């Protein structure tokens, strides 16, 4: 049973890292502008979004982004990230 929990914890850690990468890549668009088509940044962004979006989309349907003027805070990202932190704490 310990091996299974260790594997689950490792997978959740990888998802956390991908969520952090998604946040950094999303902020890079705000700070550096959109990535050129075919660039490393655009391919990384597409890959990270392809992996993380299936986790975020169901939560985002229930909990839409919070709009404050011209800024939207993605509450789904925060909820999923915190849920992973809590689950890793409970199994670890």
C-alpha positions in Angstrom: 0.0 0.0 0.0 2.9 2.3 0.7 4.2 2.0 -2.9 0.8 2.9 -4.3 0.5 6.0 -2.1 4.1 7.0 -3.0 3.2 6.8 -6.7 0.0 8.8 -6.2 1.9 11.4 -4.3 4.5 11.6 -7.1 1.8 12.0 -9.8 0.1 14.7 -7.7 3.5 16.5 -7.4 4.0 16.4 -11.1 0.5 17.9 -11.6 1.4 20.6 -9.1 4.6 21.4 -11.1 2.6 21.5 -14.3 0.1 23.9 -12.7 2.9 26.2 -11.6 4.4 26.0 -15.1 0.9 26.9 -16.5 0.8 30.0 -14.2 4.3 31.1 -15.2 3.5 30.6 -18.9 0.3 32.5 -18.6 2.0 35.4 -16.9 4.7 35.4 -19.6 2.0 36.3 -22.1 1.0 39.3 -19.9 4.6 40.4 -19.4 6.3 39.6 -22.7 3.4 39.5 -25.1 2.1 36.5 -27.1 4.5 33.9 -28.2 5.4 33.5 -31.9 3.7 30.6 -33.6 5.9 27.5 -33.4 8.2 28.9 -30.7 9.4 26.9 -27.7 7.2 29.0 -25.4 4.1 28.5 -27.6 4.7 24.7 -27.8 5.3 24.5 -24.0 2.1 26.5 -23.4 0.1 24.2 -25.7 1.5 21.1 -24.0 0.9 22.3 -20.5 -2.6 23.5 -21.3 -3.4 20.1 -22.9 -2.5 18.3 -19.7 -3.9 20.7 -17.1 -7.1 21.8 -18.8 -9.0 18.5 -18.2 -8.4 19.0 -14.5 -9.4 22.7 -14.5 -12.4 22.8 -16.9 -14.9 20.8 -14.7 -14.0 23.0 -11.7 -14.2 26.2 -13.9 -17.8 25.2 -15.0 -18.9 25.2 -11.3 -16.7 28.1 -10.2 -16.2 30.6 -13.0 -13.3 33.1 -12.9 -13.8 36.1 -10.6 -13.9 39.3 -12.7 -12.6 42.5 -11.1 -12.5 45.2 -13.7 -10.2 44.1 -16.5 -8.7 41.3 -14.5 -10.0 37.8 -14.0 -8.8 35.5 -11.2 -9.0 31.9 -12.1 -10.6 30.4 -8.9 -10.5 26.9 -10.5 -6.7 27.0 -10.6 -6.6 27.9 -6.9 -9.1 25.3 -5.8 -7.4 22.5 -7.8 -3.9 23.5 -6.5 -5.1 23.6 -2.9 -6.9 20.3 -3.2 -3.7 18.7 -4.5 -1.7 20.2 -1.6 -4.3 18.9 0.9 -4.5 15.4 -0.6 -0.7 15.1 -0.7 -0.5 16.2 3.0 -3.2 13.6 4.0 -1.5 10.7 2.1 2.1 11.8 2.9 
